[in-house]
Amino acid sequence: MPSEPVSHDLREEDLASKVRWFSTLSPEERLRMLLQWADAMQRLNPGIRDVGRHAAVPGRVQVLERP
């Protein structure tokens, strides 16, 4: 794969460009990025771990079980 020049123009940061960049990473690098993003989210919002996924949210679609 030929090396493309690095651009710092925010207008060029479309989804396709991000996908091309992400596909150049090894599986280990992808996992490292995922863990870094998760750590950043937890630092920005420490209560994110306490969000219960089992509680119904008013106004949202609810999954019903058969009787």
Order of alpha helices (4+ residues) and beta strands (2+ residues): alpha-alpha
